[in-house]
Amino acid sequence: MLLAAITASGLLAQSKTVTGKVTDEKNEPVAGASVKIKNGTGGTITDATGKFTLQVASLPVTLLFSHQEFIPVEKSVADQSEVSVVMQVNEMILGEVVIVGDPRISGKIINSPISIEKVGKTDIINSTGSVYDLPLHKKGLDVTISSLTYRTYSTRGFNGSGSSRVNQIMDGMDNQAPGLNFSVGNFVGLSDLDIESIEILPGASSALYGPGGVNGTILLNSKSPFKYPGLSVQLKNGLTDIGQKQRNKTGGYYDYSLRFAKKINNKFAFKVGFQYLKANDWLANDSSNYLRSGTRGKVIAGTRLTDPNYDGVNVYGDETSVDVRQFVGAIAQFYPPGSPQQNAILQLYSSMTNPTKVSRTGYHEIDVIDPKTKNIKLNGALHYKLSDNLEAILAGHWATGNTVYTGNNRYSLKDIKVGQYKLELKHKNWFLRGYTTQEDAGEAYSATVTTQLFNEAWKPSYNPANPMGSWYLQYAQEYIQSRLGGASDINSHNAARAFADQGRPSAGSAQFNRIFDSVRSIPIPGGGLFVEKSQLWMGEGQYNFADKINFADIIIGGNVKRYILSSKGTLFIDTAGSIKINEWGMYAQASKKLFNDILTLSASGRYDKNENFNGKITPRITALIKVADGHNFRLSYQTAYKFPTTQQQWIKLNVGNAILLGGLPWILDVLQPEKYPTYVFNNGQLSPWTYKRLKPESMRSFEIGYKSYINKKLLIDAYAYFGKYSDFLGRIVLVQPTRQSTPWSIVTNSDVEVNTWGAGIGFDYKMTNNFFSSFNIYTDNLTKVPSGFMAGFNTPKYRLNAGFGNSGLGKKERIGFSVNLRWQDDFWWEGGGLADGTVKAYTTLDAQVNYKLPKIKSMIKLGGTNITNKFYQTGFGNPYIGGLYYVSFAYNIF
């Protein structure tokens, strides 16, 4: 590509240079206005003084001028005289926003036949936190925050870490890690300085975006170096844990970003970016006592001092639990038959509760997971224009750092590395794209399993070679002596624990670190280390027949995909070598405007095939009815599906209280049900289990919506939907009483249809003097879930957002502010292994005030998220999130 750029430089001598200036009606310069060649790919943006320079292949040419706050202007340029353009403020800005992220949904927001939310340039400038916080203020969206640098977005329910029912696509690349099965958008994705927009499509979207779009698709779009050249810098310093509610010291927050883009000439441009973030992470420190039953459970009363079988939600290692009566009985056998000592012990044995469960002593999360999060992002791209209409792009994104992920366990992703690399040919009518995702779990480990094995390393629960060196035998011995000495039962248990815990390494000590580091560096199952280096390779293309066919707008596309799973048996059943999965798909869409654009109909369909499952066809039909200018009804029937994820197909992982298995037929070789009777465990009841072949999940959704303007100031958007899931994917618990005590958790399909329904309404009001406000409320609901089936809906019934601010106060309009409130009610959370429980209702308040420095296109901002510092959770067993307060300086952001 570099050679092509050098070769092309000789041709540029024949190009023409167009210069000009863009101002508003007050003759003030308009900075950051887009200047594009009509029906071409060439373009640039205006600088702080409103000036621009653009090279074109020939004259005359038609230029398009656009800005989020102004009405677009089209101007013909016949010669090289300086161009003067005056732009008028757009009073209908809310509805005129153009969807630019993907040609499959191109058009204006007001005319979209499906529900869509957009985060644009103005939202980003007025953000109260990270750009990745902005989608939370839009209706229909939920988030699960596992740590400061890891969050998962969901729509239409089924919220949770690593949601596999929502596509997250960054510049055309699927953001989901191929083996770890969570989207890595905010960890390896675009930096805050390089995000141009975020588009959210709640609802079924598989017809165009493929597997995973059952509940929605989120598109992250970066800035082109042709359109946004120059050096941009953002420095953000802050404080966390004000009031020291989680630690005895307030923590620092450091977030530094840099972006540099250069347009070498009208053909070649490049960009590079960097972001570094370091801070004290939020802590998952729920010490509530948890009673486990397979992969299910509930919070019960009790502490370590009042319950011998105490198991803290975010205390690890105490999941190891046995009936201590067996050891009391064993000690009785050490004495002569019929002796007073033996008789006393046997009498004590018979008086004990059957069973008398006792858990090992655990460690808190701060003891076993580094509480400091780090994230380094590197990205870059080369852009070369082969012609006015065709652009080649070579892009790469790479990140490393420490973060924490909540799945069926709490996982420390230590020194994880993820890379995404893309080569794309982009024409105004078509694209060809190939990309790969490479993941390396680094030193990632499970907090639960690693701490359980740590306990076994410093003192085994039971050691046949040295019985009295075993933790439980020591416990039983001291318990007997204490009880026979006249102590109460609970005091005897506490004395026994103190005796058995003699020599227990204290957290942070040299002994603790030595043993713990040794255990976590041994691959599963002997230790806690994930050896995970899976890959995704994908090629896709699309063609738009807009210039070829007149009677309708038609696009076709397709893709091929390959997963290569490589965990050396630590996550998947791949001890014999890597597992390869092939997929392919194709789609088409046709749209037609009828009756003088009063009715717009669209139909699309997609076929996908995964080598482990039968092919799936997903049609979609939409209708947009224009009642009047700025008033539209939308109707849609959409189908969607998801193939089981790579983990749902091939996982084999002990998470401490259960062994997770996929759902493909290979699990029969592991379970051997013909040898070991196997039962479904449901609320204490057992029923015989029969294997059913795993199938893709599918759903059908009906939606109606309405968008309108009131007095060209107020945008109203409302929707309601109803959906049915067939072959719904979830987990059930299996037990084999004659084989082992640890239950199995397998992936399976529901036998009955699962229903969802929901609705929402939002108001966006653009007021005079640059004031703006917003309000939305929405609900999602799940019904007809079979008993004992873990659906993981994990979604509050009601949520609302409200915002108010100003983008330019004062005579020179340099001061701005914004305040955003988010509330959601309580709901039941299914953790899939970590913990089930109620997530309490919460209200958060985010705010910022800023001062613009227009001459250098910069801004100083003072702000905070959750400024009331009332700690809250987004998922049970997840961290409690407090206030973050910061001051930032951003250069060259307009």
N, C-alpha and C positions, 0 to 999 in steps of 0.2 A: 504493500500500500504506500509506503514511503517512496519507493521507486516510481510508482505511478504519479505521486504528487510532484516529484521532481520533473518527470517527463512532461507533465501537463503545464508546468510553469511557462513553457515557451508559448503555449496556446493563449495564455492570459493576456499577452500583449495585444491581442485582437479584441479583448473585452472592453466594455464601457463602464465608466465610473459615474454613479449617481450619488449626489450629496444633497442634503436638505436639513430642514429643521421643523420640528413638530411642536406646536404650542396649543394652549387652551384658549377659550374665549376671552380670558383676561390677559392674554399675551404672555402667560407664564409657561416656561418650558415643560413639556410632558416627558418625563424620564421613564425609561423602561417600556416604551411603546414598541410593539412588534411591527417590523416592516418586512413584508414578504412579497415575492413575485407571484402574481396570480397564475394558477395552474402550474406552478413550479415548486421546487424545494428550496430555492435560495431565499435567504433572509438575514436580518440582523435586528438589533434593538437600539433605541435612542439612548444617548448618554445623559449625564446629569443636566446638561444644558439643552436637551431636546434634539441634539444634532445626530445625524447618522451618515454613514458612507456604505454604499452597496455596489458591488460589481455585478453587471449583467452581461449576458452574452451578446446582446444586440439591442438597439433601439428602433422603434418605440417599444415601451413595455408598460404594463399595468401593475401598479403596486397596491398592496392592501395594508392599511394601517389599522392596528387594533390595540386596545388596552382595556383591562378589566373594568375601568371606571368611565370609559368614554364610548360613544357610538362609533362603530367601525367606519372608516373612510376608504373609498376606492379612488385612485387617481392615476390618470394616464400621463406618462412622461415621454416626450418626443425627442428631447435633446439633453445635453449635459449641464444645462443651467440649474442653479440651485433650486430645489423644490421647497415650497412653503406649504405646510399643511396645518389647518386649524381643526381641532377635535372638540366636539361638544360633549358635555357631561351626559351620561346615559341615565336618565331617570328610571329606566326599566331594567337596571343592571341585574336584578335578581333573576329574572327570567331569560335574559339575553345571554347568560353564560353558556359558552360553547363547550360541548364535550369533546376533548381533543385527544384523549389517551389512546383510543383504539378505533379504527375505522368500522368495526362491527357495530358500534353504538354512536357513531358520529351524529352531530346535530346540536340543537339547543335544548337546554334542560326543560324548558316549558313544553317542548314538542316531543319529549321522550315517551314512547308507548309503554315503558316499564318504570318501576320505581328506581330512582337514582339520586344519590347525594354526592355533592362535590365539595372538596376542600381546595380552594384556589389561592391565588397570590395574596389577596387582601386578608384572607383567613390566616395565612402563614405569617404575614407581617404583624397581625394583631394577636398572635397566639399567646396564651398565658404560660405555656410550658414547651415541651418538645413538639415538633411537628407531628410526631406519632401519637400525641395526646389529642390532636384536633378531631379525628373522626369520632371521638367519644361524645362530642357535642351534637352529633347528627342523630336523627331518629332511626331506630331500627337496629342500632349497633350495641353490642356488649363486649366486654373485655375481661380477660383473666390475666392478672398481673402476678407472675411467679417470682419476679425479682425486679430490680431497678432497670435492668437492661433486657428483660424478656417479658413480652406481653403477647397475648393471642386475641385476635378479633373474631367475633362470631356475629351472625345475623339470624334472625328468626328462630332463636332458641339453640339448644345443644351447645351451650357455652362450655368452655373448658380449655385447658392447655393443649396446644397442638390440634385445634379443631380441624378435622379432615373433611368437614362438610362445607367449607368456604375456601375457594381458590384465592390465593394471594399472589398477584402477578406483578413483577417489577420489570418495566421496560420489555414486556413480552416473555419474561422468564418466570416459570413457576418457582415460588419462594420456598416450597416445602422441602425440608431436608429428606433425602430419599430413604435413609435408614432410621433416623431418629423421629421422623414423622411429625415435625412441627415446623411452622413457618418461621423463617429466620429474618423477616423483613427489617425489624428494628435493630437486629444484631449485626447482620452482614449487609443490610440494604443501603439505601441512599442516605447520605448525610443530610442534616437539616438544610444546608446551603444548596444542595443539589436537587431537592424535590421541587418540581414545578406545580404538581397537582396530585390529588388523590381522589379517585372516583370509586364510589361504593354502590354496588348493585345488589340490594337485598332481594332475596328470593331466588328461585331456581334459575340457573344460568348454564346448565350443562349443554344445552343445545348449541351454544357457540363456544363455550370455554372448556368443555370436556369434563372428565371425571373429577369429582371433588366439588363441583359447583351446585350441590344439592340445595344449599341454603343461601348461596350468594357468591359474589366475586368482588375482590378489592384490587383496584389497579393503581400502582404507584408509578408515576411518570417523572422522568428526570429532565433536567434542563439541557438543551442543545448548546454546544459551544459556539455555533454560528449565531444563535439568538441571544445568548448570555455570555459574552466574552468578558475577560478581565479577572482581576484578583478579588476574591471575597474572603473575608475573615470573620469569625465569630468567637468571642471570648466570653465564657459564662462561668462565674464563680458563685458558689452558694453554700448554704448550711442546711443540714438535716438534723433531726432528732432534737429540735429545740425543746427545752424542758427535760431532756434526758430521760424520756420514758422507756427507751429500749436499752440505752447504754448510759454509763456514768460520765460520758463526755460527748459534747456536740460534735457532729461529724462534718467534714468538708465535702463539697461537691465541685468537681472540676471538669469542665466540658469545653474542649477547644476544637474548632473546625476550620478548615481551609479548603478553598476551591480556586483553582486557576484554570482559566480557559483562554485559548488563543486562536484567533482566526488568522491563519498564515496568509491566506488569500481567499478568493471566492470559491475555491475548490476544496481546500484542505483546512481542517480545524481539529483541535484536540482539547482534552480537559483532563485534569488530575484532581483528586480530592483526598482529604485526610480528616479523620475525626478521632479524637482521644477523649475518653470519659473515664473518670475514676471517682469513686465515692463509697461511703459506708452504705452497704445494702440494707434494705428493710429486713427485719427478722421475722421468721416464722417461729413464734415462741409461745404457742398455745400449749399449756401444760395440763389441760383438762384430761381427766381419766377417761380412757376409751376402752369399751368392751368389744372385742373383735369376734366375729363369727364368719369365718372364711374371709371373703373380700368385702363383707358388709360389716356394719357395727353401729354403735351409738355411744354418745357421751353418758357417763354415769357418775355418781358421786364418788368421792374418794381422792386421796393423795398418796404419795409414797409412804407417809407415816401412818395412814389409816387403812390402806389396802395392800396386802402383800403381793397381789397380782396387778398392781398399778401399771398402766401402759399410757404414757403421755402422748397426746396427739403429735406434738413436735419434739418428743423425746425419743431417741433412737437407741436400739440395743435391748430395750425392755420388751420387745416383741417376742423374745425367747421366753417361753413359759411352759412349765411342766407341773405335774402333780407331785408335790413334795412328799405325799404319804408313802409313795413307793420307797423313798430313801429312808424314811422313819422306820418302815417295816424291815428294810435291809439291815439297818443298824441293830435292830433287835436280834437278828440272827448271829451277831458277833458275840452274844452272851450265851452261857450254858442254858440248855433247855430247862425251863421250869424255875430258873433262878429269879430272885426278887427283882433284879434289874430288868431281865427280859419281860417278866410279867408286867412291871410298871410301864415299860415302853409299849407293850402290846395293848395295854389298857388305854394309854394315850392315843395310840394308833386308831383304836376303835372309836374313840370319842371325836376324832377329827372329821370335818366335813368331807364328804366324798363327791368329787375330788377336792383337794386343797391346792389350788393353782398358785404358784409363786413365779414371779417374773424376775429376770436378771435386772440389775441396776443399770439404767441407761444414762445417756449423755444428752444435753441440750443441743439444739442445732448450731448455736454459735460455737460450740466446742468441736464440732466435726465438719463444719463447712466454713471456709474462709469468708468472713463477713464483709470483705471488701470486694466490690465489683470493679472489673476493668474491661474496657472494650476499645479495641483499635480497629478502625475501618480504613481500608485503602481502596481507591477505585480510580479508574481512568478509561478513556475512550479516544479512539481515532475516528474521525469522520471525513470521508472523502466523497465528493460529488462527481460521479462519473458523467453526469449530465445535469441539466436543470431539473430533471424529473427523477433522477436516480441517485441514491446516496448509499455508500457502503459504510458500515459501522463495525468496528472491532472494540469490544468493551470487556472490562474485567472488574470484578468486585471480590475483595478478600477481607476477612476479618478474623481476629483472634481475641481471646480474653477469658475472663472468668464470669460465669453467670450461674443462676440456679433455675432449674426447670421442675415444675410440678406435674407429674403424670400419675401413675399408680404408686408413686413414691416421690420423695424429694431427691433430685439428682444434682450433684455438684458438677457443673460442666467446666472443669478446670482445664485451662489451656486448649479449649476447643478451637478448631480452625475450620472455616467454611469458605469455599470459593465458588463463584459463578462467573462463567466466561461465555461470551456471545460473539458470533459473527453474523451480520445481517445485511441483506440487500433490501433497500426500502425505496419503493417507487410510489408515486402518488396513487397508482391503481393496484399495486400488488406488493407483497413482501415475501422474502425467503429468509428463514432464520434457523440457525443451529446454535445450540448452547449446551453446556454441561454444568452440573452441580457436583462438587467434590467436597465431601465432609470427612473430617478427622476428629473423632471424639477426644483426642488428646489424652488427658488423665482423668476423664469423667468417671464418676463412681456414684453408686447408690448409697445415700446416707444410712438407710436402715440396714441393708445387708452388710455393708462395710463395718458398721458399729457392732452388729451381732458377731461378726467374725473377729473383730478386735477383742471383744469380751472373751471369746474362746481362746484367743492367742495369749492373753495375760493369765487367764485361769480357765481351763475348760469346764463346761457344765458337768460333764462326766467323763472320766478317764479310766477305762478298765485297767490300764497298766498301773495306775496309782489312784485307787478309789478315794483315799482320804485327802488327796490333792485336788479333788473335784469340788467345784463351787457348791453344788447341791448337796453333796454329802456333808460338807462342812456346815452348810446351812442347817441341815437336818440334825446334825450332832448338837449344835448350840441351841437349837430350838428345843430339843428334848431336855437338855440340862436346865434351860431356863424354865420350862413348864413344870418339870418335876421339882424345881426349886421354889415353886409357888407363884411365879410371875403370871400375869394375865396372858391371854392368847396373843393379842396385838403387840404387847411389850416383848413377848418372846420372839415373835416374828421380827421385830425391829432389832432385837439383840442378835438374832441369827444372821440377819443381813449385815450388820456391822462386823460380825466375826468373819463371815465369808468374804466380805469386801476388803479385808486386811490386805494391804499391798496394792489396792486398786489405784492405777495411775491417775493422778489429778489432771484435768484438762489443761493443755498447754505446757505441761512439764516435758522435760527432755525424754523421759521414759515413754510418756503418752505419744509424743510426736514420732519417736522411733518406731514404736509398734504400729501405730496407726498408718504411718507412711508406708510401712512394709506391707500391711494388709491391703491398702487401697491400690498398691502398685502391682498386685498379683491379679491376673485375669480371672474373671468369673469362670467357673464356680468356686475356685479355691480362694479367691479374694473378691474385691469389689470393682475391679477395673473393667471398663468397656474397651474392647479393641475393635473400634467401629470405623471403617473407612469405606462407606458405601458411595455409589455414584449414580447419577442420572444423566443420560444422554438423550437429547431430543432434537428433532428437526421438524419444522412446520412451515407452511406457506399458505398464502391467500391471494385470490385475484378478484378485483372489483370490475364488473363489466359496465361501469357507468358510461364510458366512452364508446362502448360497442353496441349496447342495447338501449333502446329508447323507451320501450313500453313499461319497463320496471327497473328498479335498482336491484341488481343481483350480485351476490358474492358467493364464492365457493372456496373451500379450504380443506386442509388435511394435515395430519401429523403422524410421525412415528416416534416411539419412545422405548427406551430400554433402561431398566433398573439393574444395577449390579450390587448385590448385597454382600458385604464382607465384614463379618464380626468375629470370625474364628470361634464361633460357638458361644460368645459372650452375650449376644442378644438374639440371634437367629439360630435355627438348627442348621448351621452351615459348617460343621466341623470337617466335612469332607471337601470343602471348597466353596467358592462363591456361588450364590444363587442368582440366576439371571431371569428376569421377567420382561417379556416383550408386550407392547401395546401398540395399536394403531387406530386411527380414526379419520373420519371425513365429515364435512358439514356443508350446508348450503343455506342461503337466506335470500328471499325475494320480498321487496317492498313496493307498494304501489299507492299513489295518491289519487283519490277519486273525488268527483263532484266539486271541482274547483278547490281542492285541498281540504275540503270539509272532513273527509274520511281518509285515513291512512291505514292500510292493511299490511301486515307483515307475517310471513310464514317462514319458519326455518326448521331444519331437522339435522340430526347428527347420528352417525353410526360409529360405535367403538367396539373394539375387540381386545380382550386381555387373554393371553394364552391359557390362563387357568380357569377362565369362565366363558360362558356363552356370550355372544355379541349382544349389545344393547342399542336400541333405536330410541331417540328422544326428540319428539316434535315440539314445536312451540308456535302458537298463533297469537298475534296481538292486534289490537285495533285502537286507533287514536281518533276521537271524535271532537272536532273543533266546533264548540258551541258559539263562540264569538272570539274576536281577537283577544288573546291572552286568557282564554277560558277553555280548558280541554278535559274531556273524560278519557280514561284509558281502561281497556279491558284486556285481559290476557289469560290464556290457558298454557301452562308451561309444564313440561315434564323434565325430570332430572334423575340422575343416578350416581352412584359411586361404587366403583370396584372396592372390595376390601383393601385397606392399606397394606403396605408391605409387612408391617408388624401384625396386622390382623390375619395375614396369610401364614407368616413364617416365624413369629416370635416364639421363643422358649426361654423364659426368664423367671428365676426365683426372686420374688420381691419381699421375702421374709415371712409373710403370713399366707402366701399362696404362690403357686407356680403358674405363671401365665403361659398359655399356649395359643397358637393361631387357630384356624378353623379348617384348614385343608385336610385331605384324607391321611396325611402322614401322622396326624395326632393319634390315630388308631395304633400305630406301631409303638408309640410312647405309652398310651394308656393300657393297651392289651386288655380290653374289656371282656374278652372271652375267657381270660385267666383270672382277672380280678373283677368281681362284681362292682359295677359303677352306678352311682345314684346322683340325681340332681338334688342339691341341697337348697331348700327354699323355706326360710323362716322356721328352721328346726325340723322341717318335714323332709323325708326322703322319698323319692320316686324313681323307678328304673329309668335309665338313660339309653337312648338309641341314637346313634350318629345320623345326622342329616347333612347332606352335602351343602357346603357353603355357596351362597349365591350373591350376586351384586344387589345392593339396596337401590330401590327406585321410589320416586314420589311423583304425585300429580298435584298441581297447585292451580287454584283459580284466584284471580286478583282483580279488584276494581279500584280505580284511583281517580282523583280529581285534582287538577292544578288550576289556579286562577290568580289574577291580579285584582286588587281593589284600589282604584284611583292611582294606578301606576306606582304605588308605593309599597303595598302589602302583597306578599306572595303567600298563598295558602296551598298546602299540599296535604292531601289525605289519602289513605289507602286502607283496604281491608282484604284479607286473604284467608283461604281455607286450603289445607293440604292433607293428603293421605300418603303415608309411607307403606310400601309393600316390601316384604323381606327385610324388615328393619334390622340393622346390625347392632348387636349388643353382646353382653357377656352373661354366662350363667356359671354357677359354681358346681363342681363335681367332687364327690368324695368316694374313696375306695377304702372302706373300713378294714379290709383284710390285708391291705398293703402298706399304708402310711397314714400319718396324722395330718400332714400338710395337704390342704385341698388343692384342686386344680381349678383354674379359671379359663374357660375356652370361649372363643368367638363363635356366635351362632346367629341365625336369623329368627326373628319373631314369627310365630305361626299365624298371628292375626295382624290386621292393618292397624297402624298407629296414626292417630289424627293430630293435626296441629291447626290452630287458627290464631289470628291476631289482627290488630288494627293500629293505626297511628295517625296523628295529625300534627302538622307543623306550621308555624307562622314566622315569616321573616319580614321585618319592617324597616325600610330605609327612610329615615326621617330627615328633616332639614338640618342644615349646619353640620353635616357629616355624622350625625348620630345614627346608630343602628341598634336593633334589638331582635331577639329571636326567642321562640318558645316552642317546645314540642313534647308530646307525651305519646307513649306507645305501650302495647301489651302483646305478649306471646303466651300461648297455652298449649299443653300437651294432654291428650286423653287416650283412653283405651290401651294403656301399657299393661302387658301380661304380668301377673304376680310373679315376683322373683326375678324379673328381667331388669337388668341394669341398663336403663336407657341413657342416662347421663344428660338429661335435659338442662339442668343446672342454670336456670334462667328465672329471674324475678318476674312476677306477673305484671308489675307496673314500673315504668321508669319515666322520668321527665328531665328535660334540660331547659335552662333559661339563660339568656345572655343579654348584656347591654354594654354599649361602648361608644366611642367616638374615634374616628380615624384622623381628625385634624381640628383641634381647638385653637382658638386665638386668631389674631389678625393674620399671621403668617401660616396658620394651620400646622404648626409643628408639634403640638402636644396631642397625644392619643392615650386612650385607656380602654380596657375591657374587663368585664367581670362575667364569670360563667359559673352557674350553679348546676349541680347534677344530683338527683335523688333517685334511689331505687328502694323497693320494699324488700323484706326478708324472703328467703326461699331455701328450699332443701337442696343440698349439694351431695351428689354421689361421686365419691373420689376414686372409685374403681380399684381400691386397694389401700390407698393412704388413709383416708378417713371419710366418713359420711357425717354430715351435720348441718345445722342451720347457719346460713350466712345472714348476719343481722343487717337490717336496713341501715342505710347511711346517707348522709348528705355531705357533699364536698363543695368547697368554694375556691375557685381559682381567680386570680386577678393580676393585672399588670398595668403599669403606666409607662409611657415611653416619650422620648423627645427625639425628633427627627433632625438630622443634619443634611439637608438636601444637596448642598454643594458637593458633598463627598458620598451621597447616596447611603448614608449610615444612620444608625439608630442606637440610642442608649435606652436600656429597658430595666426597670425594677419590678420584680414580680414574684409570684409564688403559686404553688399548687397545694390544695388542701390547707389553705392559710389559717384555718381555725385549729389545725393540728389535732383533730379528732381522729384517732387511728381507726382504720377500717380494713376489712378483707373483701376481696372479690371472689374468693373461693375458700371453702373450709380446708384448713391445713396449710393455706397459703400465708405469705407474710402479712403483717399488719402495717399499713401504709400511713405514714405521718406527713407532716408538712415539709415542703421543700421551698426555700426562699433564696432568691438569686438576684444578681445584677449582671447585665450582659452588655457588651458592645459588639455591634455587627456593622461591618464595613462593606459597602457596595452590594446592597441587597435589594434595591428598588429596580 
